[in-house]
Amino acid sequence: MLAPYVAKGWDIDIFWCQGLGGARETQAYGRAKALAQRLADMSRAGSKLENDKLGRIQLRPLSPIINQRPDYTIYSDIVRAYANSGETEFAQKLIGLSNKMELPLDLRNAGTRQDWYISVFFCR
């Protein structure tokens, strides 16, 4: 965990795909770590992402076994957010930050809504 839980702040899990092999996996981890560190620094400083408070920030591996499940199968760099909700709005802000860091992310629909939680995946 890079930044602790904060009530009414967005909790963000940032995953990198394991099993990509060699340089590709190293690069995915590097992109994930860079975004996670930036967000954790912001969260610990009490900074907001365009008026949204940040909460717990975690950097986590995504194993090939989990990624084979039908609700995952992720092979690009994405943010998953539940459609037509506050999650989508926050995800767009997260994409804006990542674009400024030259870490482009695409938006994908999450199957279920999870209040105050967003997942980011680096699997390209």
DSSP file with accessible surface (Angstrom, degrees, kcal/mol):
  #  RESIDUE AA STRUCTURE BP1 BP2  ACC     N-H-->O    O-->H-N    N-H-->O    O-->H-N    TCO  KAPPA ALPHA  PHI   PSI    X-CA   Y-CA   Z-CA
    1    1 A M              0   0  141      0, 0.0    57,-0.2     0, 0.0    55,-0.0   0.000 360.0 360.0 360.0 127.5    0.0    0.0    0.0
    2    2 A L        +     0   0   50     55,-2.7    56,-0.2     1,-0.3    42,-0.1   0.729 360.0  20.6 -94.5 -27.4    1.5    3.3   -1.1
    3    3 A A  B    S-A   57   0A   1     54,-1.5    54,-1.4    40,-0.1    -1,-0.3  -0.995  85.3-117.6-141.6 140.4   -1.1    5.6    0.6
    4    4 A P        -     0   0   78      0, 0.0     2,-0.0     0, 0.0    -2,-0.0  -0.190  41.5 -76.6 -76.2 168.5   -3.5    4.7    3.4
    5    5 A Y        -     0   0  153     50,-0.1     2,-0.4    51,-0.1    50,-0.1  -0.320  44.1-168.7 -60.5 138.1   -7.3    4.6    3.4
    6    6 A V    >   -     0   0   44      3,-0.1     3,-1.7    -3,-0.1    50,-0.2  -0.995  28.1-112.4-131.4 126.5   -9.0    8.0    3.6
    7    7 A A  T 3  S+     0   0   58     -2,-0.4     3,-0.1     1,-0.3     0, 0.0  -0.308 101.0   7.4 -58.4 136.9  -12.8    8.3    4.3
    8    8 A K  T 3  S+     0   0  144      1,-0.2    45,-0.3     3,-0.0     2,-0.3   0.748 104.6 120.8  60.5  26.3  -14.7    9.6    1.2
    9    9 A G  S <  S-     0   0    1     -3,-1.7     2,-0.5   107,-0.1    45,-0.3  -0.852  73.3 -98.2-112.8 156.1  -11.6    9.4   -0.9
   10   10 A W  E     -b   54   0A  15     43,-2.6    45,-3.0    -2,-0.3     2,-0.4  -0.621  32.2-148.4 -76.0 121.0  -11.2    7.4   -4.1
   11   11 A D  E     - c   0 117A  23    105,-2.9   107,-2.1    -2,-0.5     2,-0.5  -0.782  17.9-166.7 -87.1 132.6   -9.4    4.1   -3.5
   12   12 A I  E     -bc  57 118A   0     44,-2.9    46,-2.5    -2,-0.4     2,-0.5  -0.984  14.9-163.7-130.0 124.1   -7.3    3.0   -6.5
   13   13 A D  E     -bc  58 119A   5    105,-2.0   107,-2.7    -2,-0.5     2,-0.6  -0.937  10.7-162.7-102.5 125.6   -5.7   -0.3   -7.2
   14   14 A I  E     -bc  59 120A   0     44,-3.2    46,-3.0    -2,-0.5     2,-0.3  -0.953  11.8-169.6-113.1 116.5   -3.1   -0.1   -9.9
   15   15 A F  E     -bc  60 121A  12    105,-3.2   107,-2.1    -2,-0.6     2,-0.4  -0.775  14.2-161.8-105.9 148.3   -2.2   -3.5  -11.4
   16   16 A W  E     -bc  61 122A  36     44,-1.5    46,-2.7    -2,-0.3     2,-0.5  -0.971  31.1-112.5-122.0 144.9    0.5   -4.6  -13.8
   17   17 A a  E     -b   62   0A   1    105,-2.2     3,-0.5    -2,-0.4     2,-0.2  -0.644  26.1-151.6 -79.3 126.7    0.2   -7.9  -15.6
   18   18 A Q  S    S+     0   0   72     44,-2.8    -1,-0.0    -2,-0.5     0, 0.0  -0.542  75.7  42.7 -85.0 158.8    2.6  -10.6  -14.7
   19   19 A G  S    S+     0   0   57     -2,-0.2    -1,-0.2    44,-0.1    44,-0.0   0.576  71.2 118.7  84.5   8.0    3.7  -13.2  -17.2
   20   20 A L  S    S-     0   0   32     -3,-0.5     4,-0.2     2,-0.1    -2,-0.1   0.763  74.1-125.3 -74.4 -27.4    4.1  -10.7  -20.1
   21   21 A G    >>  -     0   0   41      1,-0.2     4,-1.5     3,-0.1     3,-0.9   0.398  45.6 -24.0  92.8 133.9    7.8  -11.7  -20.3
   22   22 A G  H 3> S+     0   0   61      1,-0.2     4,-2.0     2,-0.2     3,-0.3   0.140 124.5   2.4  43.2-129.2   11.0   -9.8  -20.2
   23   23 A A  H 3> S+     0   0   65      1,-0.2     4,-2.8     2,-0.2    -1,-0.2   0.830 127.7  60.8 -62.6 -34.1   11.1   -6.1  -21.2
   24   24 A R  H <> S+     0   0  114     -3,-0.9     4,-2.2     1,-0.2    -1,-0.2   0.926 108.5  42.4 -62.5 -43.9    7.3   -6.0  -21.7
   25   25 A E  H  X S+     0   0   52     -4,-1.5     4,-2.7    -3,-0.3     5,-0.2   0.911 113.3  52.9 -69.3 -40.3    6.6   -6.9  -18.1
   26   26 A T  H  X S+     0   0   98     -4,-2.0     4,-2.3     1,-0.2    -2,-0.2   0.914 111.3  47.0 -60.0 -42.1    9.3   -4.6  -16.8
   27   27 A Q  H  X S+     0   0  118     -4,-2.8     4,-2.4     2,-0.2     5,-0.2   0.905 110.6  51.2 -68.6 -40.5    7.8   -1.7  -18.8
   28   28 A A  H  X S+     0   0    0     -4,-2.2     4,-2.4    -5,-0.2    -2,-0.2   0.931 111.9  47.9 -62.1 -43.6    4.2   -2.5  -17.6
   29   29 A Y  H  X S+     0   0   86     -4,-2.7     4,-3.0     1,-0.2     5,-0.2   0.922 110.3  52.3 -62.2 -42.7    5.5   -2.5  -14.0
   30   30 A G  H  X S+     0   0   37     -4,-2.3     4,-2.2    -5,-0.2    -2,-0.2   0.905 110.6  46.9 -61.6 -41.8    7.3    0.8  -14.6
   31   31 A R  H  X S+     0   0   29     -4,-2.4     4,-2.1     2,-0.2     5,-0.2   0.931 114.3  47.6 -65.6 -44.2    4.2    2.5  -15.9
   32   32 A A  H  X S+     0   0    0     -4,-2.4     4,-2.7    -5,-0.2    -2,-0.2   0.930 112.7  48.5 -62.3 -45.0    2.1    1.2  -13.1
   33   33 A K  H  X S+     0   0   99     -4,-3.0     4,-2.8     1,-0.2     5,-0.2   0.897 108.6  53.9 -64.3 -40.0    4.6    2.2  -10.5
   34   34 A A  H  X S+     0   0   42     -4,-2.2     4,-2.1    -5,-0.2    -1,-0.2   0.939 113.6  41.3 -61.9 -46.3    5.0    5.7  -11.9
   35   35 A L  H  X S+     0   0    0     -4,-2.1     4,-2.6     2,-0.2     5,-0.2   0.933 115.2  51.0 -68.0 -42.8    1.2    6.4  -11.8
   36   36 A A  H  X S+     0   0    0     -4,-2.7     4,-2.7    -5,-0.2    -2,-0.2   0.915 110.7  48.8 -60.4 -42.6    0.8    4.7   -8.4
   37   37 A Q  H  X S+     0   0   67     -4,-2.8     4,-2.6    -5,-0.2    -1,-0.2   0.922 111.0  49.7 -65.6 -42.2    3.7    6.8   -6.9
   38   38 A R  H  X S+     0   0  109     -4,-2.1     4,-2.1    -5,-0.2    -2,-0.2   0.942 114.8  44.1 -61.4 -46.0    2.2   10.1   -8.3
   39   39 A L  H  X S+     0   0    0     -4,-2.6     4,-2.8     2,-0.2    -2,-0.2   0.901 112.9  51.5 -66.9 -39.8   -1.2    9.3   -6.9
   40   40 A A  H  X S+     0   0    0     -4,-2.7     4,-2.9    -5,-0.2     5,-0.2   0.918 109.2  50.5 -63.9 -41.8    0.2    8.2   -3.5
   41   41 A D  H  X S+     0   0   78     -4,-2.6     4,-1.7     1,-0.2     6,-0.2   0.924 112.6  47.1 -61.2 -42.7    2.2   11.3   -3.2
   42   42 A M  H  <>S+     0   0   33     -4,-2.1     5,-2.3    -5,-0.2     4,-0.5   0.923 112.9  48.9 -63.7 -44.3   -0.9   13.4   -4.0
   43   43 A S  H ><5S+     0   0   10     -4,-2.8     3,-1.3     1,-0.2    -2,-0.2   0.937 111.3  48.2 -63.2 -47.3   -3.0   11.4   -1.5
   44   44 A R  H 3<5S+     0   0  132     -4,-2.9    -1,-0.2     1,-0.3    -2,-0.2   0.837 111.4  51.3 -63.7 -31.3   -0.4   11.7    1.3
   45   45 A A  T 3<5S-     0   0   77     -4,-1.7    -1,-0.3    -5,-0.2    -2,-0.2   0.530 114.8-117.1 -81.7  -6.2   -0.1   15.4    0.7
   46   46 A G  T < 5 +     0   0   60     -3,-1.3    -3,-0.2    -4,-0.5    -2,-0.1   0.618  63.7 151.1  78.7  12.0   -3.9   15.8    0.9
   47   47 A S      < -     0   0   56     -5,-2.3     7,-0.7    -6,-0.2     2,-0.3  -0.376  36.0-137.4 -73.5 157.6   -4.0   17.0   -2.7
   48   48 A K  E     -F   53   0B 120      5,-0.2     2,-0.9    -3,-0.1     5,-0.2  -0.791  11.1-125.5-113.3 157.6   -7.1   16.3   -4.9
   49   49 A L  E >  S-F   52   0B  11      3,-2.8     3,-1.4    -2,-0.3    44,-0.1  -0.889  91.9 -35.7-100.9  99.4   -7.4   15.2   -8.4
   50   50 A E  T 3  S-     0   0  106     -2,-0.9    -1,-0.2     1,-0.3     3,-0.1   0.935 127.3 -39.5  47.5  56.9   -9.6   17.9   -9.9
   51   51 A N  T 3  S+     0   0  143      1,-0.2     2,-0.5    -3,-0.1    -1,-0.3   0.482 114.8 116.6  76.7   3.8  -11.6   18.4   -6.7
   52   52 A D  E <   -F   49   0B  33     -3,-1.4    -3,-2.8    38,-0.1    -1,-0.2  -0.914  63.5-129.3-105.7 128.1  -11.8   14.7   -5.9
   53   53 A K  E     -F   48   0B  95     -2,-0.5   -43,-2.6   -45,-0.3     2,-0.4  -0.455  19.7-136.5 -72.7 140.2  -10.1   13.4   -2.7
   54   54 A L  E     + b   0  10A   3     -7,-0.7   -43,-0.2   -45,-0.3     3,-0.1  -0.794  24.8 176.4 -98.1 143.3   -7.7   10.5   -3.1
   55   55 A G  E     -     0   0A   0    -45,-3.0     2,-0.2    -2,-0.4   -44,-0.2   0.134  50.8  -1.5-112.7-128.8   -7.8    7.6   -0.6
   56   56 A R  E     -     0   0A  41    -47,-0.2   -44,-2.9   -50,-0.2     2,-0.5  -0.431  58.8-164.0 -72.3 132.3   -5.8    4.3   -0.5
   57   57 A I  E     -Ab   3  12A   0    -54,-1.4   -55,-2.7   -46,-0.2   -54,-1.5  -0.980  10.0-178.7-118.8 125.0   -3.5    3.7   -3.4
   58   58 A Q  E     - b   0  13A  47    -46,-2.5   -44,-3.2    -2,-0.5     2,-0.5  -0.973  20.9-151.8-126.7 142.5   -2.1    0.2   -4.0
   59   59 A L  E     + b   0  14A  40     -2,-0.4   -44,-0.2   -46,-0.2   -46,-0.0  -0.959  32.0 170.2-108.3 121.3    0.3   -1.2   -6.6
   60   60 A R  E     - b   0  15A 103    -46,-3.0   -44,-1.5    -2,-0.5     2,-0.2  -0.981  32.8-119.9-138.1 146.2   -0.5   -4.9   -7.2
   61   61 A P  E     - b   0  16A  61      0, 0.0     2,-0.6     0, 0.0   -44,-0.2  -0.531  17.9-145.6 -79.3 148.9    0.4   -7.6   -9.6
   62   62 A L  E     - b   0  17A   6    -46,-2.7   -44,-2.8    -2,-0.2   -47,-0.0  -0.967  21.6-140.4-112.9 112.4   -2.2   -9.3  -11.8
   63   63 A S     >  -     0   0   36     -2,-0.6     4,-2.5   -46,-0.2     5,-0.2  -0.337  16.7-119.7 -72.7 153.3   -1.4  -12.9  -12.2
   64   64 A P  H  > S+     0   0   58      0, 0.0     4,-1.0     0, 0.0    -1,-0.1   0.857 113.5  58.0 -59.0 -33.1   -1.8  -14.7  -15.5
   65   65 A I  H >4 S+     0   0  127      2,-0.2     3,-0.6     1,-0.2     4,-0.4   0.938 109.9  41.6 -64.6 -46.8   -4.3  -17.1  -13.8
   66   66 A I  H >4 S+     0   0   55      1,-0.2     3,-1.8     2,-0.2     7,-0.3   0.915 110.8  57.6 -65.5 -41.2   -6.6  -14.3  -12.7
   67   67 A N  H 3< S+     0   0   12     -4,-2.5     6,-1.5     1,-0.3    -1,-0.2   0.698  96.6  64.2 -68.1 -14.1   -6.2  -12.5  -16.0
   68   68 A Q  T << S+     0   0  139     -4,-1.0    -1,-0.3    -3,-0.6    -2,-0.2   0.657  79.4 105.1 -80.3 -14.3   -7.5  -15.6  -17.8
   69   69 A R  S X> S-     0   0  109     -3,-1.8     3,-2.2    -4,-0.4     4,-0.6  -0.356  84.1-118.1 -66.4 146.9  -10.9  -15.3  -16.1
   70   70 A P  T 34 S+     0   0  127      0, 0.0    -1,-0.1     0, 0.0    -3,-0.0   0.779 112.7  59.4 -58.8 -27.2  -13.7  -14.0  -18.3
   71   71 A D  T 34 S+     0   0   84      3,-0.0    40,-0.2    39,-0.0    -2,-0.1   0.476 118.3  28.9 -84.2   3.0  -14.2  -10.9  -16.1
   72   72 A Y  T <4  +     0   0   51     -3,-2.2    -5,-0.1    -6,-0.2    -4,-0.1   0.523  57.6 143.3-118.4 -92.1  -10.6   -9.9  -16.7
   73   73 A T     <  +     0   0   70     -6,-1.5     2,-0.5    -4,-0.6    -5,-0.1   0.926  36.2 172.7  40.8  61.5   -8.8  -10.8  -20.0
   74   74 A I        +     0   0    9     -7,-0.2    -1,-0.2     1,-0.1    48,-0.1  -0.858  21.0 160.8-103.8 127.8   -7.0   -7.5  -20.1
   75   75 A Y        +     0   0  144     -2,-0.5     2,-0.3    46,-0.1    -1,-0.1   0.069  59.8  48.5-133.8  22.1   -4.2   -7.0  -22.7
   76   76 A S  S    S-     0   0   32     48,-0.2     2,-0.7    30,-0.0    47,-0.6  -0.840  94.5 -81.1-145.4-176.6   -3.9   -3.2  -22.8
   77   77 A D  E     +D  122   0A   5     -2,-0.3    29,-2.0    45,-0.2     2,-0.3  -0.855  66.3 153.6 -96.9 115.1   -3.5   -0.2  -20.4
   78   78 A I  E     -De 121 106A   6     43,-2.1    43,-3.1    -2,-0.7     2,-0.4  -0.922  45.1-138.5-140.9 162.4   -7.0    0.6  -19.1
   79   79 A V  E     -De 120 107A   0     27,-2.7    29,-2.8    -2,-0.3     2,-0.5  -0.983  25.5-148.4-115.5 132.7   -9.1    2.1  -16.3
   80   80 A R  E     +De 119 108A  46     39,-2.6    39,-1.1    -2,-0.4     2,-0.3  -0.918  26.2 162.1-105.9 128.1  -12.2    0.2  -15.5
   81   81 A A  E     - e   0 109A   2     27,-2.3    29,-1.7    -2,-0.5     2,-0.3  -0.993  44.0-103.4-142.5 147.0  -15.2    2.2  -14.3
   82   82 A Y    >   -     0   0   90     -2,-0.3     6,-0.6    27,-0.3     3,-0.6  -0.532  50.4-106.6 -70.6 130.5  -18.9    1.5  -14.0
   83   83 A A  T 3  S+     0   0   42     27,-0.4     3,-0.1    -2,-0.3    -1,-0.1  -0.188  92.8  10.2 -62.6 147.0  -20.8    3.2  -16.9
   84   84 A N  T 3  S+     0   0  166      1,-0.2     2,-0.3     2,-0.1    -1,-0.2   0.876 106.5 101.4  54.9  46.7  -22.9    6.3  -16.2
   85   85 A S  S X> S-     0   0   19     -3,-0.6     4,-1.3     1,-0.0     3,-0.8  -0.885  92.5 -89.4-143.8 176.0  -21.7    6.8  -12.7
   86   86 A G  H 3> S+     0   0   36     -2,-0.3     4,-2.4     1,-0.2     5,-0.2   0.767 120.9  68.5 -60.7 -23.6  -19.4    9.0  -10.7
   87   87 A E  H 3> S+     0   0    7      1,-0.2     4,-2.8     2,-0.2    -1,-0.2   0.908  97.4  49.8 -62.0 -42.8  -16.8    6.3  -11.4
   88   88 A T  H <> S+     0   0   34     -3,-0.8     4,-2.1    -6,-0.6    -1,-0.2   0.921 110.4  50.0 -64.0 -42.5  -16.7    7.2  -15.1
   89   89 A E  H  X S+     0   0  121     -4,-1.3     4,-1.4     1,-0.2    -2,-0.2   0.929 114.0  44.6 -62.0 -45.6  -16.3   10.9  -14.3
   90   90 A F  H  X S+     0   0    1     -4,-2.4     4,-2.3     1,-0.2    -2,-0.2   0.905 109.2  57.0 -66.4 -39.1  -13.4   10.2  -11.9
   91   91 A A  H  X S+     0   0    0     -4,-2.8     4,-2.6     1,-0.2    -1,-0.2   0.894 103.6  53.9 -58.8 -39.4  -11.9    7.7  -14.4
   92   92 A Q  H  X S+     0   0  103     -4,-2.1     4,-2.1     2,-0.2    -1,-0.2   0.893 108.2  49.6 -63.4 -37.7  -11.8   10.5  -17.0
   93   93 A K  H  X S+     0   0   31     -4,-1.4     4,-2.0     2,-0.2    -2,-0.2   0.899 110.4  50.4 -66.3 -39.2   -9.8   12.7  -14.5
   94   94 A L  H  X S+     0   0    0     -4,-2.3     4,-2.7     2,-0.2    -2,-0.2   0.906 108.8  51.5 -64.9 -40.5   -7.4    9.8  -13.9
   95   95 A I  H  X S+     0   0   16     -4,-2.6     4,-2.7     1,-0.2    -2,-0.2   0.902 106.9  54.7 -63.0 -39.4   -7.0    9.4  -17.7
   96   96 A G  H  X S+     0   0   24     -4,-2.1     4,-1.9     2,-0.2    -2,-0.2   0.929 110.2  45.5 -60.3 -45.0   -6.2   13.1  -17.9
   97   97 A L  H  X S+     0   0   15     -4,-2.0     4,-1.3     2,-0.2    -2,-0.2   0.937 113.2  49.4 -63.5 -46.0   -3.4   12.8  -15.3
   98   98 A S  H  <>S+     0   0    0     -4,-2.7     5,-3.0     1,-0.2     3,-0.2   0.890 108.3  53.8 -64.5 -35.7   -2.0    9.7  -16.9
   99   99 A N  H ><5S+     0   0   84     -4,-2.7     3,-1.7     1,-0.2    -1,-0.2   0.905 105.4  53.5 -63.2 -40.6   -2.0   11.4  -20.3
  100  100 A K  H 3<5S+     0   0  166     -4,-1.9    -1,-0.2     1,-0.3    -2,-0.2   0.805 109.2  49.7 -62.5 -28.4    0.0   14.3  -18.8
  101  101 A M  T 3<5S-     0   0   38     -4,-1.3    -1,-0.3    -3,-0.2    -2,-0.2   0.336 119.9-113.6 -88.7   4.0    2.5   11.7  -17.6
  102  102 A E  T < 5S+     0   0  171     -3,-1.7    -3,-0.2     1,-0.1    -2,-0.1   0.880  83.3 122.7  60.5  40.5    2.6   10.2  -21.1
  103  103 A L      < -     0   0   17     -5,-3.0    -1,-0.1    -8,-0.2    -3,-0.1  -0.674  51.9-157.6-124.6  70.5    1.0    7.0  -19.7
  104  104 A P        -     0   0   71      0, 0.0     2,-0.4     0, 0.0   -27,-0.1  -0.253  10.9-172.0 -60.8 138.2   -2.1    6.8  -22.0
  105  105 A L        -     0   0    8    -10,-0.2     2,-0.3   -29,-0.0   -27,-0.3  -0.968  14.0-142.3-128.1 145.9   -5.0    4.8  -20.7
  106  106 A D  E     -e   78   0A  85    -29,-2.0   -27,-2.7    -2,-0.4     2,-0.5  -0.753  22.5-119.7-101.0 155.5   -8.3    3.7  -22.3
  107  107 A L  E     +e   79   0A  54     -2,-0.3     2,-0.3   -29,-0.2   -27,-0.2  -0.821  32.4 179.5 -97.8 130.7  -11.6    3.6  -20.4
  108  108 A R  E     -e   80   0A 116    -29,-2.8   -27,-2.3    -2,-0.5     2,-0.2  -0.959  32.2-104.2-128.5 150.2  -13.4    0.2  -20.2
  109  109 A N  E     -e   81   0A 104     -2,-0.3     2,-0.3   -29,-0.2   -27,-0.3  -0.518  27.8-141.4 -74.4 134.5  -16.7   -0.6  -18.5
  110  110 A A        -     0   0   11    -29,-1.7   -27,-0.4    -2,-0.2    -1,-0.0  -0.740  12.9-132.9 -90.4 144.3  -16.6   -2.4  -15.2
  111  111 A G  S    S+     0   0   70     -2,-0.3     2,-0.3   -40,-0.2    -1,-0.1   0.795  85.9  32.1 -69.7 -28.2  -19.2   -5.1  -14.7
  112  112 A T  S    S-     0   0   93      2,-0.0     2,-0.4   -30,-0.0   -30,-0.1  -0.952  81.1-115.8-132.5 152.5  -20.2   -3.9  -11.2
  113  113 A R        -     0   0  142     -2,-0.3     2,-0.4   -32,-0.1   -32,-0.0  -0.664  26.8-176.6 -85.5 135.8  -20.3   -0.6   -9.4
  114  114 A Q    >   -     0   0   92     -2,-0.4     3,-1.5     3,-0.3   -32,-0.1  -0.923  27.6-125.3-134.6 108.6  -18.0   -0.2   -6.4
  115  115 A D  T 3  S-     0   0  112     -2,-0.4     3,-0.1     1,-0.3    -2,-0.0  -0.261  88.4  -1.7 -58.0 131.6  -18.4    3.1   -4.6
  116  116 A W  T 3  S+     0   0   97      1,-0.2  -105,-2.9  -106,-0.1     2,-0.4   0.771 109.4 110.1  62.4  31.3  -15.2    5.1   -4.2
  117  117 A Y  E <   +c   11   0A  37     -3,-1.5     2,-0.3  -107,-0.2    -3,-0.3  -0.998  38.1 175.5-141.1 137.0  -13.1    2.5   -6.0
  118  118 A I  E     -c   12   0A   1   -107,-2.1  -105,-2.0    -2,-0.4     2,-0.4  -0.994  16.1-148.5-137.3 144.0  -11.3    2.4   -9.4
  119  119 A S  E     -cD  13  80A  13    -39,-1.1   -39,-2.6    -2,-0.3     2,-0.4  -0.932   9.8-168.7-112.8 137.8   -9.0   -0.2  -11.0
  120  120 A V  E     -cD  14  79A   0   -107,-2.7  -105,-3.2    -2,-0.4     2,-0.4  -0.969   6.3-163.2-122.7 139.3   -6.2    0.6  -13.4
  121  121 A F  E     -cD  15  78A   1    -43,-3.1   -43,-2.1    -2,-0.4     2,-0.6  -0.987  14.2-166.0-128.8 132.4   -4.4   -2.0  -15.4
  122  122 A F  E     +cD  16  77A   0   -107,-2.1  -105,-2.2    -2,-0.4   -45,-0.2  -0.930  37.5 135.4-114.0 101.7   -1.1   -1.9  -17.2
  123  123 A a              0   0    0     -2,-0.6   -46,-0.2   -47,-0.6    -1,-0.1   0.138 360.0 360.0-135.5  15.9   -1.0   -4.9  -19.5
  124  124 A R              0   0  128     -3,-0.1   -48,-0.2  -100,-0.1   -96,-0.1  -0.573 360.0 360.0 -86.1 360.0    0.3   -3.7  -22.8
